[in-house]
Structures are given as C-alpha cells and as structure tokens.
Amino acid sequence: MKAIYKRELGAYFRSPTGYVFCAIYLFFSAMYFNSVLSTGQSSEFPRIYYGMLSFILLMLPLLTMRLFSEERKYKTDQVLLTSPVNITPLVMGKFLSALTVYFGCTLFTLIYAAVFSFFVSPSWPLVIGNIFGATLFGAAFIAVGMFISSMTESQFVAAMGSFSIATVFVILDVIPLRTSNEFIIKLVNNISFVGRYTPFKNGILDLSSIVFFLSITAAFIFLTVRVLEKRRWS
Amino acid sequence: MIKVSHLTKKYGNITALSDVSFSVKRGEVVGFLGPNGAGKSTAMNIITGYLSSTSGNVTVDGHDILEEPTEAKKRIGYLPEVPPLYPDMTVNEYLDFIYELKGAKQKKDAHFNEICELTKIAAVRGRLIKNLSKGYRQRVGIAQALVGNPPVLILDEPTVGLDPKQIVETRTLVKKLGEDHTVILSSHILSEVQAVCDRIIVLNNGKLIADSKSDQLGQHLGGRAVTLRAVGSDSEIKALLNGLKCVRRFEKNEAASKGSVQEFTVQLDASEQAREEIFFAFAGKKTPIVELKTAEYSLEDIFMSLVSKA
C-alpha cells in the first residue's frame, strides 16, 4: 500500500494536476475568506468551508479521474495486479493519495484562521470541526470518483462521469429552496452531500452525518475492489 | 515449477484457450509459439494471475494462483506484451516503486546495479521513461520483471517492435537469464524460439497442438526428408523418383539447380532402406547422385504443417 500511495502522490505533482487542483482550491477559498472578512463576524468563519462544498464536488473529478483509467490505458494495471499484493491495499493506496492532496488543501485554510487570530480569537473547535467535516465530505466523493475511474480506460469519460454526478448533487441542493413539501425537503437534506454537511457548519459533530460519509466512502471503495476483481473473471 | 492443467478461457462465446495442459520444470526455457491470436498472451495472463481461467488451474512451485495468489505471484516476474511503464517516472523511480510494490528483500543498490548491468539500462537510469526509445522501454520492462529476483520469468513477445540489433541483444539476454531462471517466452517468430528455447509449445486457435524439445519437433511430421542433387535432366530424375515406392512426394528446388545438376527435396516414408533404393535406382539409370543429405526442416515448415493438420 505504501508503494502505491507514494507513487500516486508523486504522480499528482509530476503532472500539473496536483498544482491545478491546489490553485483552484486556494483561489475559491480565498474568495470566501475575503467575503467572511467583509462581514466582520468571526462566527461566519465556517462559510469558507461551507461555501466551498459545491466547488469541491465539481473539482474532485480532477483528482479522481486518472486513478484507475490511466493504469488501464498504459496497461500498467498488469504490473499492479500481477504483483504479490492484494487488490484492497492497492485501492486504499490510491484512495489515500487523492485524499492526501485534498486534505493538504483543506489545511491551507488554517492560514486564514491564523490571519483571523490577529484580530479576534476564532473558535478553534469550530475550525477543526469544519476541517474534519470537509475531509469526510471529500473522502466520500473521492471514493465515488475512484469507482467511476475504475470502470473506464478513458480519463475523459471518468471525469465527465463523476462531474455529472457532482452536478446532480449540486442541483439537488437547489430543490429545498424551491419547494415547501416537507417530505421532499427532508429527503433531499438526507441524501445530499451538502445537506449532510450542515451540522458541521453549525459546530455540531453529528453522528448520523459522520456515519453517512464514512459508509459512502467504504461502500465505493468496496465497489472499486469488486470492479477490479470482476475484470479478472470477465 | 509451473503446472498448467486443463486450462480453458472463454470470453463470452469466444474460446481463447481450450483444455491446455503442460508443465515446465525448474530451469527450463520454454517457448510459446503461435500465430497472433493463438492464445499465447491469454495463457500468460492466466499463469501470472492477471486473468482467471474459466476452468482448469495453474500452480507455481506448488502454489495455486487462485488459492495462494500472493505466494505464487512472488515467484513470477512478468513482462506483458506492452511493458507496464509509467511514462511520468524516471527509470530509477520506477524500479524503486516496483521494488517496494513487490516487497523485495535484496540489498537495493547492489540489486539494481546488477539488473541494470544485465539489461544494459545503466546509462538511462536518470531519464524519464516517456523519453526512452522503444528498445530501452522493452529493456526497462525486462528489468522490472527481474526485480526481487523471481525464479520464474514470463516474457510475452520480448522482441516485438525492436530493431534487428536489439532483437539479437534481447535474445542473448534471455538466453543468459535462462541459465538460472525458469523462463516462458512467447513469440510468433519461429527462428527466435528455436534460438533461445529448449522446448517449444505450439498453440493455435487456443489449442495446444505440439509440445516437444525444439530439435525434435520435426518428427511430428512423420517420415523424413532428404535433399538430393543429381546430374541429369529434369524429366529423367522426376521419372526415377516417381517410380520409387519409398518416395512420398518431392519438390524441385529451382533456386539451387544449376546447369545439369538438379536439386530436389524428397519426402521419404519411414522405411530403413529408402536411401539405398534411391541410390541403386539412380545408379541403374546412370544418373549420378552428387549429393544426398538429410534435409533440415525449418520451423516454418513444421509450423505450417502442424497448423494445417490441426
């Protein structure tokens, strides 16, 4: 697992992908930081994370699209799958490498909190809680993107696939604003990634949200392993 | 070392391999021979655990590839048809990665030096793989298979796409590796397999159609062939050959016939006295034989005859 993790993490920064992802992340999060500053209220700090969520959904395919489709295109999956390593550690290594890049970007937001602390004392538990939530949120969607990447050998198709799913989730979040049907609002808030994030924004470590993100992550990592196993038998 | 029994692989309705069985002893160099699409790569992918068979099983050094995949895979170094290289890495980085992936135990620096020396890639170790020529990539592919020093090497068409000089170099390398490894090598180039392998397994349309020592493959044809040079006219010699019972068929070698000396390749039946019969028949008609020798079958002949028979 360590070997593949190191290789993948290196691959992000041997190509522009890693830098582009970080740059976009920093650009948008800085915009939100700017808008938080202009309100002048420290309680608004989570908006940096909360506002970023839709962007993150749309940006993550950049990280996940190459994970498995590139291996298939270059036929390097042959060396991975014929090496004395099980499939699960291979998948985990790849998953963790993408998560590391994403988590690294999330940690950049600590700079904003540090800047804040010169003027007011930010609520550190709130900041940490949001970083925690944002990481779970990202992990779940990275797992989804990785799963899609494992099904195709074209990076473009993989990116478009996860991008479409991201778009569906983003649009989903608009529905509660347009309807008064209690059931639909409740349903959407329960299945929407952004809706599930809301407790973190309010400084609550909501167990059901944590379980939601973790189970999505686990389910799609499991499905990715199955896809790779299945290919052997087809 | 490798035991393959009743291997069958179906892709939907297409049968890529059907009931292939063979075993390879420790230290043997075996060639898989067959036209494109014969099932060579499929067989290799199954032996290395990349694909699973529809039925039948493979054991490597006693470890079943499905039941103990890790143990079996540890013993195999595999060069697939397309070398599995990451273009964004340098050769050193790539070998490092493979070393860690395989969990190799050898002292890294010495081990890498040895491999790079053997495959002659020492000069390009710091270069990005995407900038390497096809020949170097192929050699990095072989180097990758050697990392961890597995006792079994499986090389899928190691010389395809190389220039003649590189082909000779790669063959020399494989021969050298064969001294202390068990090697399975595939090719559709017959002379290559003949040059490198102790034993040849011929596959066609997913079926094993021959399996024997490379120098004995000719016997599969049944009977023998001789090259005959005699002084006389074309029609005389043909009439003489037609009159002999031991001659199955014959063919004139136009290129080798000069002036009054004619050369024929003659297929004989298995009888012991065939050569004597020819001698006396020709002597009786005062048609001197100037040369009579056993003809070497080329693997091309063998191959064509096996394929058409099957």
Interface residues (C-beta under 8 A of the other chain):
Chain A: K2 A3 I4 K6 R7 G10 A11 R14 S15 Y74 K75 T76 D77 Q78 V79 L80 L81 T82 S83 P84 V85 N86 R232 W233 S234
Chain B: Y11 N45 T48 G49 Y50 L51 S52 P69 T70 E71 K73 K74 I76 Y78 P80 E81 V82 P84 L85 Y86 P87 D88 M89 E93 F97 I98 E100 L101 K102 G103 Q144
